[in-house]
């Protein structure tokens, strides 16, 4: 079963996704390392990944340049960066 990084975060279970492989369209993306910043500061909160070439990248949790809302099956809404809804962790 695959669960998105955003779903782990929105359900307060992000610690369960740490140090696991992430995928986009079933292709390996990188290892999810951690989050940086603070949940209450949308300008600095980011998700940290380690790629195959050992490069460390961060993806901002929120993209203020777009107005995006994702709705989970249970009706909960998420305003996270759309890319985080495309990054999946294999369970």
BALOBA-1460 file (C-alpha; in Angstrom, 3 decimals):
// residues 91
<rec num="1" residu="x" x="0.000" y="0.000" z="0.000"/>
<rec num="2" residu="x" x="1.237" y="3.489" z="-0.846"/>
<rec num="3" residu="x" x="0.474" y="6.540" z="1.313"/>
<rec num="4" residu="x" x="1.419" y="10.091" z="0.356"/>
<rec num="5" residu="x" x="3.838" y="12.156" z="2.418"/>
<rec num="6" residu="x" x="1.081" y="14.740" z="2.795"/>
<rec num="7" residu="x" x="-1.280" y="12.171" z="4.312"/>
<rec num="8" residu="x" x="1.371" y="11.121" z="6.834"/>
<rec num="9" residu="x" x="1.842" y="14.779" z="7.759"/>
<rec num="10" residu="x" x="-1.854" y="15.662" z="7.926"/>
<rec num="11" residu="x" x="-2.579" y="12.682" z="10.197"/>
<rec num="12" residu="x" x="0.323" y="13.549" z="12.536"/>
<rec num="13" residu="x" x="2.117" y="10.334" z="11.574"/>
<rec num="14" residu="x" x="5.069" y="11.879" z="9.702"/>
<rec num="15" residu="x" x="7.559" y="10.090" z="11.985"/>
<rec num="16" residu="x" x="6.379" y="6.780" z="10.474"/>
<rec num="17" residu="x" x="7.520" y="7.914" z="7.009"/>
<rec num="18" residu="x" x="11.023" y="8.994" z="8.018"/>
<rec num="19" residu="x" x="13.919" y="7.068" z="6.500"/>
<rec num="20" residu="x" x="11.624" y="5.359" z="4.006"/>
<rec num="21" residu="x" x="11.830" y="5.359" z="0.221"/>
<rec num="22" residu="x" x="9.497" y="7.692" z="-1.650"/>
<rec num="23" residu="x" x="8.108" y="7.295" z="-5.154"/>
<rec num="24" residu="x" x="6.466" y="9.437" z="-7.853"/>
<rec num="25" residu="x" x="4.395" y="7.436" z="-10.357"/>
<rec num="26" residu="x" x="5.963" y="4.235" z="-8.999"/>
<rec num="27" residu="x" x="9.469" y="5.534" z="-9.760"/>
<rec num="28" residu="x" x="11.974" y="5.960" z="-6.975"/>
<rec num="29" residu="x" x="12.371" y="9.595" z="-5.900"/>
<rec num="30" residu="x" x="14.518" y="9.483" z="-2.782"/>
<rec num="31" residu="x" x="14.702" y="8.758" z="0.910"/>
<rec num="32" residu="x" x="12.455" y="10.898" z="3.110"/>
<rec num="33" residu="x" x="14.693" y="12.221" z="5.870"/>
<rec num="34" residu="x" x="12.776" y="14.695" z="8.015"/>
<rec num="35" residu="x" x="10.921" y="17.983" z="8.127"/>
<rec num="36" residu="x" x="12.576" y="21.288" z="8.946"/>
<rec num="37" residu="x" x="11.119" y="24.462" z="10.323"/>
<rec num="38" residu="x" x="8.026" y="24.693" z="12.483"/>
<rec num="39" residu="x" x="4.440" y="23.625" z="11.805"/>
<rec num="40" residu="x" x="3.135" y="27.077" z="12.685"/>
<rec num="41" residu="x" x="5.472" y="28.929" z="10.298"/>
<rec num="42" residu="x" x="4.316" y="28.169" z="6.756"/>
<rec num="43" residu="x" x="7.155" y="30.209" z="5.253"/>
<rec num="44" residu="x" x="9.937" y="27.929" z="6.542"/>
<rec num="45" residu="x" x="8.355" y="24.483" z="6.928"/>
<rec num="46" residu="x" x="9.935" y="22.040" z="4.455"/>
<rec num="47" residu="x" x="10.265" y="18.325" z="3.774"/>
<rec num="48" residu="x" x="13.829" y="16.980" z="3.399"/>
<rec num="49" residu="x" x="14.788" y="14.188" z="0.977"/>
<rec num="50" residu="x" x="18.048" y="12.451" z="0.076"/>
<rec num="51" residu="x" x="18.362" y="11.545" z="-3.604"/>
<rec num="52" residu="x" x="20.302" y="8.625" z="-5.131"/>
<rec num="53" residu="x" x="23.316" y="10.856" z="-5.761"/>
<rec num="54" residu="x" x="23.344" y="11.753" z="-2.023"/>
<rec num="55" residu="x" x="22.104" y="15.268" z="-2.761"/>
<rec num="56" residu="x" x="19.857" y="16.632" z="-0.023"/>
<rec num="57" residu="x" x="16.867" y="18.640" z="-1.218"/>
<rec num="58" residu="x" x="14.039" y="20.388" z="0.572"/>
<rec num="59" residu="x" x="10.510" y="20.843" z="-0.713"/>
<rec num="60" residu="x" x="8.575" y="23.743" z="0.803"/>
<rec num="61" residu="x" x="5.462" y="22.569" z="2.622"/>
<rec num="62" residu="x" x="3.391" y="25.394" z="1.158"/>
<rec num="63" residu="x" x="3.526" y="27.018" z="-2.274"/>
<rec num="64" residu="x" x="2.143" y="30.521" z="-1.842"/>
<rec num="65" residu="x" x="2.167" y="31.188" z="-5.595"/>
<rec num="66" residu="x" x="-0.784" y="28.849" z="-6.214"/>
<rec num="67" residu="x" x="-4.158" y="28.350" z="-4.609"/>
<rec num="68" residu="x" x="-4.364" y="24.570" z="-4.189"/>
<rec num="69" residu="x" x="-6.680" y="22.543" z="-1.947"/>
<rec num="70" residu="x" x="-6.568" y="18.747" z="-1.776"/>
<rec num="71" residu="x" x="-9.494" y="16.893" z="-0.221"/>
<rec num="72" residu="x" x="-8.877" y="13.472" z="1.319"/>
<rec num="73" residu="x" x="-11.483" y="10.701" z="1.107"/>
<rec num="74" residu="x" x="-12.678" y="11.522" z="4.627"/>
<rec num="75" residu="x" x="-13.370" y="15.139" z="3.621"/>
<rec num="76" residu="x" x="-10.359" y="16.642" z="5.389"/>
<rec num="77" residu="x" x="-8.772" y="19.457" z="3.364"/>
<rec num="78" residu="x" x="-5.057" y="20.039" z="2.865"/>
<rec num="79" residu="x" x="-3.340" y="23.186" z="1.640"/>
<rec num="80" residu="x" x="0.117" y="21.607" z="1.371"/>
<rec num="81" residu="x" x="2.331" y="21.927" z="-1.698"/>
<rec num="82" residu="x" x="0.737" y="19.748" z="-4.439"/>
<rec num="83" residu="x" x="4.036" y="17.915" z="-4.972"/>
<rec num="84" residu="x" x="3.732" y="16.408" z="-1.487"/>
<rec num="85" residu="x" x="0.494" y="14.733" z="-2.560"/>
<rec num="86" residu="x" x="2.415" y="13.030" z="-5.418"/>
<rec num="87" residu="x" x="5.230" y="11.638" z="-3.252"/>
<rec num="88" residu="x" x="4.276" y="8.227" z="-1.899"/>
<rec num="89" residu="x" x="5.839" y="5.972" z="0.707"/>
<rec num="90" residu="x" x="5.625" y="2.229" z="0.251"/>
<rec num="91" residu="x" x="4.183" y="0.540" z="3.336"/>
